[in-house]
Amino acid sequence: MAIYIDDKELVAAHQAGDHEAFDELVRSYRPALLAHGRRKLYCDAAAEDAVQETLVRAYRALPKFNGE
């Protein structure tokens, strides 16, 4: 497993075929996304669903993401 300095490097690594890079992004951002979802939705299950949908959308969008 490679070591990446920041999110830009993780995105670039994912785009280059390193699927573990997206896993690292998920490990980094999931807790904060889940906490935000719980505060807004007042329901753990709804927050989990919202975070899952957010991460799926991010995964699908990453191949076209150019950093902007």
PEHU-V498288 format. One record per residue. RES is the residue in one letter. PHI is phi as a letter, one per 20 degrees, with the letter a starting at -180 (none if undefined). PSI is psi in whole degrees, -180 to 180 (NA if undefined). Layout:
# PEHU-V498288
res=(RES/RES)
phi=(PHI/PHI)
psi=(PSI/PSI)
This chain:
# PEHU-V498288
res=(M/A/I/Y/I/D/D/K/E/L/V/A/A/H/Q/A/G/D/H/E/A/F/D/E/L/V/R/S/Y/R/P/A/L/L/A/H/G/R/R/K/L/Y/C/D/A/A/A/E/D/A/V/Q/E/T/L/V/R/A/Y/R/A/L/P/K/F/N/G/E)
phi=(none/e/d/d/e/b/f/f/f/f/f/f/f/f/f/e/o/e/f/f/f/f/g/f/f/f/g/f/e/g/g/f/f/f/f/f/f/f/f/e/d/l/b/g/f/f/f/g/f/f/f/g/f/f/f/f/f/f/g/f/e/g/g/e/f/d/n/e)
psi=(133/160/127/147/-44/179/-35/-42/-38/-42/-46/-40/-42/-45/-27/0/-1/97/-18/-22/-41/-38/-40/-40/-43/-47/-34/-43/-21/-46/-44/-40/-42/-43/-43/-45/-41/-40/-39/-35/-14/28/121/-44/-43/-38/-44/-45/-43/-42/-43/-46/-40/-45/-37/-44/-41/-44/-44/-30/-21/-38/-28/-6/130/10/-1/NA)
